[in-house]
Amino acid sequence: MVNLIRRWVDRGQPDADARSWRTAHHSTTGAAHLRSGAPCQDAGTAEVLDEGAWAFVVVADGHGSDHCFRSDRGAAFAVAAARQVVASFHRELRQVGGTPTIKTLADLWDTEARRLVPSWRYLVHADLVDNPPRLADLDREPGLRRFLDKVVGEGRHDRNYQTYLQLHWFAEYAGKRRDLAPERLGPLPLPSDPTWDVATLGGWQARAYGTTLLAVLVGPTSVHWLRIGDGAMLRFVDGRAQRLVEPPAEAFANETPSLCDDDADRRLVVDTDPLAESDLPSALLVTTDGLPNSYPSEAEFLHFCDDLVVRARRGDDVAEGLTRWLPELSRRGSGDDMTVALAWVGGGRGDHVAEPVRAAPVRSEAPAVEQPVVEEPPDDRPGGAMHEVVEEERAPGEPDESTPGESAPGESALGEPTSEESSPAESAPESEGNECERDADSGRAAQQ
């Protein structure tokens, strides 16, 4: 007991047997999308299982390319597919019984995680059949209009005609399958599938829903993750953030693996790590690339994350805080959508308990993502000021708006800055994330 208390005080984390996870997450529409009228193309969730013994965090970043005109739905379907993976893993683990070895856990996670791509393609197929893109719906689906405008703008009249015909023929294809039972519909076939008439129907369908996906599941003795595409996956040990896994090499060339790729099952990265007592994480965080891309350096991004975890573990309402901080970070940084999903050990608010997940996917519209309106820049952002902020003048003796009894983030207890603030980033180029801009003949995007 003495050692347990000492470890809690010195390292800020309890023994594995006593650990209880809490969670929070939020998605916000990027500043660039607010200006253009585009929807938020991110999605995410953070949930606990077994009364906090397990937790999982998931984010998805739909591509901003005009070719990916339903990527907001694709991101929501990716999160839904990841929840199915976690639910299936958790259900199968209960059947194992006893204390499973790390090999058993890793093998089971690998088996279930490999179902992600087919599950996502099923949800995409079901949505396309229920809601095929139609020329008559251009006013209702602005993304489709932007896609067709791009095709027309390329000036290839033969391709324009072919695209319009493919939309017409796919609507007929969908009408013949709308009454099929889910198990008979199956995943969206690949363009190379002999059952798919690519000359008639085209190969644009999966690309329209293109998205990345990052997911981490943590339990008493292991941490499991899967990744396809860019973003940040962090774990916090001894109060410091560290990368759980580095971004894919392609991300640095403004290109990223995607669930819409024909070889997505091969590009999906899956792994399991055992948790040793010497490196038990106090928190896990995943985020789409809009957040790290808003910081001039990796160190400043990690400082924000470190501070966010400190606030969560001391009991601050970080879920509410994210609704204010993320819009302002996007406005002053990348301009991109942002999603943060956080799980931590200890006190605080949160605890989104995972709802039961059906084994078979169901057809549904992608859930809408909350789009908060921020009137004034928040001055309590974790990590201190990211960019220069003009402070309002205060009357002599008037307290600032920091947390009562504390110094503002990024300042010492005496109010002295602990580090220099960054320069304004208003003129920085706005990022739409690593978009699915590969040509149709690249081999990774479907032929049109």
C-alpha positions as CSV (number, residue, x, y, z in Angstrom):
1,M,0.0,0.0,0.0
2,V,2.8,2.4,0.8
3,N,4.4,1.8,-2.6
4,L,1.1,2.3,-4.3
5,I,0.6,5.7,-2.6
6,R,4.2,6.7,-3.3
7,R,3.8,5.8,-7.0
8,W,0.5,7.7,-7.2
9,V,2.1,10.8,-5.7
10,D,5.4,10.7,-7.5
11,R,4.2,9.6,-10.9
12,G,0.5,10.6,-11.0
13,Q,-0.8,7.2,-11.9
14,P,-2.2,4.2,-9.9
15,D,-1.5,0.5,-10.1
16,A,-3.0,-1.2,-13.1
17,D,-5.5,-3.1,-11.0
18,A,-6.8,0.2,-9.6
19,R,-7.0,2.2,-12.8
20,S,-10.2,3.7,-14.0
21,W,-10.5,5.5,-17.2
22,R,-12.5,8.6,-18.1
23,T,-13.0,10.1,-21.6
24,A,-13.9,13.3,-23.5
25,H,-14.0,14.2,-27.2
26,H,-15.0,17.0,-29.5
27,S,-15.1,17.8,-33.2
28,T,-15.3,21.3,-34.6
29,T,-15.7,22.7,-38.0
30,G,-12.6,24.4,-39.4
31,A,-12.4,28.1,-40.0
32,A,-11.9,27.5,-43.8
33,H,-15.0,25.3,-43.9
34,L,-17.0,27.9,-42.1
35,R,-16.1,30.5,-44.7
36,S,-16.8,28.2,-47.6
37,G,-20.0,26.6,-46.2
38,A,-18.5,23.1,-46.3
39,P,-19.5,20.7,-43.5
40,C,-17.2,19.4,-40.8
41,Q,-15.5,16.4,-42.3
42,D,-14.1,15.0,-39.1
43,A,-15.7,12.5,-36.6
44,G,-14.7,10.9,-33.4
45,T,-15.6,9.3,-30.1
46,A,-14.1,8.4,-26.7
47,E,-15.8,5.8,-24.5
48,V,-15.2,3.5,-21.6
49,L,-16.0,-0.1,-21.1
50,D,-16.3,-2.3,-18.0
51,E,-16.9,0.6,-15.7
52,G,-13.6,2.2,-16.7
53,A,-11.4,-0.8,-16.9
54,W,-11.1,-0.3,-20.7
55,A,-11.2,2.9,-22.8
56,F,-11.0,3.6,-26.5
57,V,-10.5,6.8,-28.5
58,V,-11.2,7.2,-32.2
59,V,-10.9,10.0,-34.7
60,A,-11.5,10.1,-38.5
61,D,-10.6,12.9,-41.0
62,G,-12.6,13.0,-44.2
63,H,-10.6,14.2,-47.2
64,G,-11.3,17.7,-48.4
65,S,-10.9,17.0,-52.1
66,D,-13.9,17.8,-54.4
67,H,-13.7,14.1,-55.5
68,C,-14.4,13.1,-51.9
69,F,-17.8,14.8,-51.8
70,R,-19.2,12.6,-49.0
71,S,-16.2,12.4,-46.8
72,D,-18.1,13.7,-43.8
73,R,-20.3,10.6,-44.0
74,G,-17.2,8.5,-44.7
75,A,-15.6,9.7,-41.5
76,A,-18.7,9.0,-39.4
77,F,-18.9,5.5,-40.9
78,A,-15.2,4.9,-40.1
79,V,-15.8,5.7,-36.5
80,A,-18.9,3.4,-36.5
81,A,-16.8,0.6,-38.0
82,A,-14.1,1.1,-35.4
83,R,-16.7,0.9,-32.6
84,Q,-17.8,-2.4,-34.1
85,V,-14.2,-3.7,-34.0
86,V,-13.8,-2.7,-30.4
87,A,-17.2,-4.2,-29.4
88,S,-16.4,-7.5,-31.2
89,F,-12.9,-7.6,-29.6
90,H,-14.4,-7.0,-26.2
91,R,-17.1,-9.6,-26.7
92,E,-14.6,-12.3,-27.9
93,L,-12.3,-11.5,-25.1
94,R,-15.0,-12.3,-22.6
95,Q,-15.3,-15.8,-24.2
96,V,-11.6,-16.4,-23.6
97,G,-11.9,-16.2,-19.8
98,G,-9.1,-16.1,-17.3
99,T,-6.1,-13.9,-17.8
100,P,-5.2,-13.9,-21.5
101,T,-1.6,-13.7,-22.5
102,I,-0.3,-10.8,-24.5
103,K,-0.1,-13.1,-27.6
104,T,-3.7,-14.0,-27.2
105,L,-4.7,-10.3,-26.9
106,A,-2.6,-9.4,-29.9
107,D,-3.9,-12.2,-32.1
108,L,-7.5,-11.4,-31.2
109,W,-7.0,-7.7,-31.8
110,D,-5.4,-8.3,-35.2
111,T,-8.3,-10.6,-36.2
112,E,-11.0,-8.1,-35.3
113,A,-9.2,-5.1,-36.6
114,R,-8.9,-6.7,-40.0
115,R,-12.7,-6.5,-40.2
116,L,-12.5,-2.7,-40.2
117,V,-12.1,-2.1,-44.0
118,P,-15.0,-4.5,-45.0
119,S,-17.2,-3.0,-42.3
120,W,-16.6,0.5,-43.6
121,R,-17.1,-0.5,-47.2
122,Y,-20.4,-2.1,-46.2
123,L,-21.6,1.1,-44.5
124,V,-20.6,3.1,-47.6
125,H,-22.3,0.6,-49.9
126,A,-25.5,0.7,-47.8
127,D,-25.5,4.5,-47.8
128,L,-25.0,4.7,-51.6
129,V,-27.8,2.3,-52.2
130,D,-30.2,4.2,-49.8
131,N,-29.1,7.6,-51.0
132,P,-27.5,7.5,-54.5
133,P,-26.0,10.7,-55.8
134,R,-28.5,12.3,-58.2
135,L,-28.4,15.3,-60.5
136,A,-31.8,16.3,-59.2
137,D,-30.3,16.6,-55.6
138,L,-27.5,19.1,-56.4
139,D,-29.1,21.8,-54.2
140,R,-29.5,19.3,-51.4
141,E,-25.9,18.0,-51.7
142,P,-23.5,20.9,-52.4
143,G,-20.5,18.5,-52.3
144,L,-21.8,16.7,-55.4
145,R,-22.2,20.0,-57.2
146,R,-18.5,20.9,-56.4
147,F,-17.4,17.4,-57.6
148,L,-19.3,17.9,-60.9
149,D,-18.0,21.4,-61.3
150,K,-14.5,20.1,-60.9
151,V,-15.1,17.5,-63.6
152,V,-16.5,20.1,-65.9
153,G,-13.6,22.4,-65.1
154,E,-11.1,19.9,-66.3
155,G,-12.5,20.4,-69.8
156,R,-12.7,16.8,-70.9
157,H,-16.2,16.6,-72.5
158,D,-16.0,12.8,-73.0
159,R,-15.3,12.4,-69.3
160,N,-18.1,14.8,-68.4
161,Y,-20.6,12.8,-70.4
162,Q,-19.3,9.6,-68.9
163,T,-19.6,10.9,-65.3
164,Y,-23.2,12.0,-65.8
165,L,-24.1,8.6,-67.3
166,Q,-22.4,6.7,-64.5
167,L,-24.5,8.7,-61.9
168,H,-27.6,7.8,-63.8
169,W,-26.7,4.1,-64.2
170,F,-25.6,3.9,-60.5
171,A,-29.0,5.2,-59.4
172,E,-30.6,2.3,-61.4
173,Y,-28.2,-0.1,-59.7
174,A,-29.2,1.3,-56.3
175,G,-32.9,1.0,-57.0
176,K,-32.6,-2.7,-57.7
177,R,-30.8,-3.3,-54.4
178,R,-32.6,-1.0,-52.0
179,D,-34.8,-3.8,-50.6
180,L,-32.0,-6.3,-50.1
181,A,-31.3,-7.6,-46.6
182,P,-28.0,-6.2,-45.2
183,E,-26.2,-9.5,-45.3
184,R,-27.0,-9.9,-49.0
185,L,-25.9,-6.4,-49.9
186,G,-22.4,-6.9,-48.7
187,P,-19.4,-4.4,-48.8
188,L,-18.9,-2.1,-51.8
189,P,-17.1,-4.2,-54.4
190,L,-13.6,-3.0,-55.6
191,P,-13.4,-1.7,-59.1
192,S,-11.3,-4.7,-60.0
193,D,-14.0,-7.1,-58.7
194,P,-15.4,-9.1,-61.6
195,T,-18.9,-8.6,-60.3
196,W,-18.5,-4.8,-60.6
197,D,-19.2,-3.2,-64.0
198,V,-16.7,-0.5,-63.8
199,A,-17.3,0.7,-67.4
200,T,-21.0,1.4,-66.6
201,L,-20.9,2.3,-62.9
202,G,-17.4,3.9,-62.6
203,G,-15.0,3.7,-59.7
204,W,-15.7,6.9,-57.9
205,Q,-17.9,5.5,-55.1
206,A,-15.4,4.7,-52.3
207,R,-13.4,7.8,-53.1
208,A,-16.4,9.9,-52.5
209,Y,-16.3,8.8,-48.9
210,G,-12.5,8.9,-48.4
211,T,-11.2,9.3,-44.9
212,T,-8.4,8.5,-42.5
213,L,-8.9,6.7,-39.2
214,L,-7.0,6.4,-35.9
215,A,-8.1,4.3,-33.0
216,V,-6.6,3.2,-29.7
217,L,-8.0,0.8,-27.1
218,V,-6.4,0.4,-23.7
219,G,-7.1,-2.1,-21.0
220,P,-5.5,-3.4,-17.8
221,T,-2.5,-5.0,-19.3
222,S,-2.3,-3.9,-23.0
223,V,-2.8,-1.1,-25.5
224,H,-4.1,-1.8,-29.0
225,W,-4.2,0.5,-31.9
226,L,-5.0,0.7,-35.6
227,R,-4.2,3.4,-38.1
228,I,-4.8,4.3,-41.7
229,G,-3.7,7.8,-42.6
230,D,-2.3,10.7,-40.8
231,G,-3.0,12.4,-37.5
232,A,-1.4,12.2,-34.0
233,M,-1.6,9.2,-31.6
234,L,-0.1,10.0,-28.2
235,R,0.3,8.4,-24.8
236,F,1.4,10.1,-21.7
237,V,3.9,8.6,-19.3
238,D,5.3,10.4,-16.3
239,G,3.3,13.4,-17.3
240,R,4.9,13.8,-20.7
241,A,3.4,13.2,-24.2
242,Q,5.1,10.7,-26.5
243,R,4.1,9.4,-29.9
244,L,2.5,6.1,-29.7
245,V,3.4,5.7,-33.4
246,E,4.9,8.0,-36.0
247,P,2.7,9.3,-38.9
248,P,3.0,7.4,-42.1
249,A,5.8,8.5,-44.4
250,E,3.4,9.5,-47.1
251,A,1.9,12.2,-44.8
252,F,5.0,14.4,-45.2
253,A,4.4,14.5,-49.0
254,N,0.8,15.8,-48.5
255,E,-0.6,12.4,-49.3
256,T,-2.0,9.9,-46.9
257,P,-3.3,6.4,-46.9
258,S,-7.1,6.2,-46.9
259,L,-9.9,3.9,-46.3
260,C,-11.0,4.7,-49.9
261,D,-7.9,3.1,-51.3
262,D,-8.3,-0.2,-53.2
263,D,-5.6,-1.7,-51.1
264,A,-6.8,-0.2,-47.8
265,D,-6.7,-3.6,-46.1
266,R,-3.0,-3.8,-46.8
267,R,-2.3,-0.3,-45.8
268,L,-4.1,-0.6,-42.4
269,V,-1.5,-0.8,-39.6
270,V,-2.5,-2.8,-36.6
271,D,-0.5,-3.5,-33.4
272,T,-0.6,-4.4,-29.7
273,D,1.8,-3.3,-26.9
274,P,2.0,-4.9,-23.5
275,L,1.8,-2.4,-20.5
276,A,4.7,-2.8,-18.2
277,E,4.4,-1.3,-14.7
278,S,7.3,1.0,-15.5
279,D,5.5,2.8,-18.3
280,L,1.8,2.7,-17.5
281,P,0.2,5.6,-19.4
282,S,-1.9,8.1,-17.5
283,A,-3.6,9.3,-20.7
284,L,-4.1,8.6,-24.4
285,L,-5.0,11.2,-27.0
286,V,-5.7,10.9,-30.7
287,T,-6.4,13.9,-33.0
288,T,-6.9,14.7,-36.6
289,D,-4.1,16.6,-38.3
290,G,-5.8,20.0,-38.1
291,L,-4.6,20.4,-34.5
292,P,-0.9,19.6,-34.9
293,N,-0.8,21.5,-38.2
294,S,-1.9,24.6,-36.3
295,Y,1.3,24.8,-34.3
296,P,4.6,26.1,-35.6
297,S,6.5,23.2,-33.9
298,E,6.0,19.7,-32.5
299,A,7.1,20.9,-29.1
300,E,4.3,23.5,-28.9
301,F,1.7,21.0,-30.0
302,L,2.9,18.5,-27.4
303,H,2.8,21.3,-24.8
304,F,-0.9,21.9,-25.5
305,C,-1.5,18.2,-25.1
306,D,0.4,17.9,-21.9
307,D,-1.5,20.8,-20.4
308,L,-4.8,19.4,-21.6
309,V,-4.1,16.1,-19.8
310,V,-3.1,18.0,-16.6
311,R,-6.4,19.8,-16.7
312,A,-8.4,16.7,-17.3
313,R,-6.8,14.8,-14.4
314,R,-7.3,17.6,-12.0
315,G,-11.0,17.7,-12.7
316,D,-11.5,20.5,-15.2
317,D,-14.3,20.1,-17.7
318,V,-12.1,19.7,-20.8
319,A,-15.0,18.5,-22.9
320,E,-16.5,22.0,-22.5
321,G,-13.2,23.6,-23.0
322,L,-12.5,21.9,-26.3
323,T,-15.7,23.5,-27.7
324,R,-14.0,26.9,-27.2
325,W,-10.4,26.1,-27.8
326,L,-10.5,24.1,-31.0
327,P,-12.5,26.7,-33.1
328,E,-10.0,29.4,-32.1
329,L,-7.0,27.2,-32.8
330,S,-8.4,26.5,-36.2
331,R,-9.0,30.2,-36.9
332,R,-5.5,31.2,-35.9
333,G,-3.8,28.1,-37.3
334,S,-4.5,25.5,-40.0
335,G,-8.1,26.5,-40.8
336,D,-8.9,22.8,-40.9
337,D,-11.5,20.7,-39.0
338,M,-10.3,19.4,-35.7
339,T,-11.2,16.4,-33.6
340,V,-9.7,15.4,-30.3
341,A,-10.5,12.2,-28.4
342,L,-8.9,11.9,-24.9
343,A,-8.9,9.1,-22.3
344,W,-7.2,9.6,-18.9
345,V,-6.8,7.9,-15.5
346,G,-8.0,9.6,-12.4
347,G,-10.4,12.3,-11.5
348,G,-12.3,14.6,-13.7
349,R,-15.5,14.7,-15.7
350,G,-16.4,12.7,-18.7
351,D,-17.1,8.9,-18.8
352,H,-19.0,8.5,-22.0
353,V,-20.0,4.9,-21.5
354,A,-20.0,2.8,-24.7
355,E,-23.4,2.0,-26.0
356,P,-24.1,-1.6,-27.2
357,V,-22.9,-2.0,-30.8
358,R,-24.9,-4.3,-33.2
359,A,-22.8,-7.0,-34.8
360,A,-24.3,-6.2,-38.2
361,P,-24.0,-2.6,-39.6
362,V,-27.2,-0.7,-40.2
363,R,-28.0,1.7,-42.9
364,S,-28.2,5.3,-41.7
365,E,-27.3,8.8,-42.5
366,A,-24.0,10.0,-41.1
367,P,-24.6,11.8,-37.8
368,A,-24.2,15.5,-37.8
369,V,-21.2,17.0,-36.0
370,E,-21.8,19.8,-33.5
371,Q,-20.6,23.1,-34.9
372,P,-20.2,25.5,-32.0
373,V,-20.1,29.3,-32.6
374,V,-17.3,31.1,-30.8
375,E,-17.7,34.9,-30.4
376,E,-14.5,35.7,-28.5
377,P,-11.1,34.1,-28.4
378,P,-10.8,31.9,-25.3
379,D,-7.9,33.0,-23.1
380,D,-7.6,29.8,-21.1
381,R,-6.3,27.6,-23.8
382,P,-4.1,24.7,-22.7
383,G,-0.4,25.3,-23.3
384,G,-0.7,29.0,-23.1
385,A,-1.1,31.3,-26.1
386,M,-0.4,29.6,-29.4
387,H,-0.5,32.9,-31.4
388,E,-0.4,36.5,-30.4
389,V,-3.7,37.5,-28.8
390,V,-4.6,41.2,-28.2
391,E,-5.7,41.4,-24.6
392,E,-8.5,43.7,-23.5
393,E,-7.6,46.5,-21.2
394,R,-8.6,45.9,-17.6
395,A,-9.2,48.4,-14.9
396,P,-6.6,48.7,-12.2
397,G,-7.0,45.8,-9.7
398,E,-9.4,43.9,-12.0
399,P,-8.6,40.2,-12.0
400,D,-8.0,38.4,-15.3
401,E,-10.2,35.6,-16.5
402,S,-7.8,32.7,-15.7
403,T,-8.8,29.9,-13.4
404,P,-9.3,31.4,-9.9
405,G,-6.3,31.0,-7.7
406,E,-4.0,30.1,-10.6
407,S,-1.7,31.7,-13.0
408,A,-2.8,31.7,-16.6
409,P,-1.6,28.8,-18.8
410,G,1.9,29.5,-20.0
411,E,2.8,31.8,-17.1
412,S,4.6,31.3,-13.9
413,A,2.9,31.7,-10.5
414,L,4.1,35.3,-10.5
415,G,2.5,36.0,-13.9
416,E,5.8,36.0,-15.7
417,P,5.8,34.3,-19.2
418,T,7.5,30.9,-19.2
419,S,8.1,31.0,-22.9
420,E,7.9,33.4,-25.8
421,E,4.6,33.5,-27.7
422,S,4.5,32.6,-31.3
423,S,4.0,35.1,-34.1
424,P,0.5,35.6,-35.5
425,A,-0.5,33.0,-38.0
426,E,-3.4,34.7,-39.7
427,S,-1.5,34.8,-43.0
428,A,-0.4,31.2,-42.9
429,P,-1.9,29.1,-45.7
430,E,-5.0,27.2,-44.7
431,S,-4.8,23.5,-44.7
432,E,-7.6,21.2,-45.7
433,G,-5.7,18.2,-44.3
434,N,-3.9,15.7,-46.4
435,E,-6.5,15.3,-49.1
436,C,-7.3,12.5,-51.5
437,E,-5.9,14.4,-54.5
438,R,-4.3,11.3,-56.2
439,D,-5.1,11.0,-59.9
440,A,-7.6,8.4,-60.9
441,D,-4.8,6.5,-62.7
442,S,-2.5,6.5,-59.7
443,G,-3.5,3.0,-58.7
444,R,-4.7,4.0,-55.2
445,A,-7.8,5.9,-56.2
446,A,-10.6,4.3,-58.2
447,Q,-10.8,4.7,-61.9
448,Q,-13.4,7.1,-63.1
